[in-house]
């Protein structure tokens, strides 16, 4: 899976991939562990597990029902409403959040629009185990260390890469239900359309430009792992609904 692809530095130095000979080589310079590289590599196990889940597989195979999809969006909305609020509050005190998180990245408005299109009242949704664990994680990091909120956000912003692929599959499978060429019903899974990849590359470049210490990077990785676990729990709730 692409998150573990070798980077440019490895290709440039003949024996960089072979750690032992690299360690002996007086000319070998280890590529600096950028924040985004640490996030990708130190969460790769949870990404793999998230992709292998029943609900993720049903999304990629486009075998889930419209009702399961609406239930999933409802649980995500209940949680992302809180994370959006915590991020907006932390912008004033956390420069990295101010630098990275613009309004287009806030997820509750797209989730609300999708739910209303699917005739579900967002305020009628009761959060279940997974959604509650994400709400608790957002409130925990907001109180303990607001930089952690950016770790939670990194995962939901990165997930848009796979979500866009899932939206393509569902659009094809549900074309008999509504005009799926339009954004209706897919604003959450595909918020940026063809701008997805350039936006993600800009996001990672801006993150890597932030002067974060290794301890601050640890905070981001810790929070990102919390987020993978919370979204995987929301998937499990939707799969068993
Ligand atoms: C439904 C199955 C999924 C598929 C097919 C999928 C696919 C992808 C793809 C193709 C990328 C782009 C990798 C690159 O940068 O080249 C990606 C990145 C990412 N995905 Fe997934 N994904 C899935 C599920 C998930 C889930 C459930 C989460 C969150 C809980 C998630 C979080 C992420 C993150 C954070 C990244 C960015 C990785 C990085 O560069 O740090 N994905 N995914």
Boltz pocket constraint, residues with backbone or C-beta under 6 A from the ligand:
constraints:
  - pocket:
      binder: B
      contacts: [[A, 2], [A, 3], [A, 36], [A, 39], [A, 40], [A, 41], [A, 47], [A, 50], [A, 51], [A, 56], [A, 57], [A, 59], [A, 60], [A, 154], [A, 155], [A, 156], [A, 157], [A, 158], [A, 159], [A, 160], [A, 161], [A, 162], [A, 163], [A, 165], [A, 166], [A, 227], [A, 228], [A, 231], [A, 232]]
      max_distance: 6.0
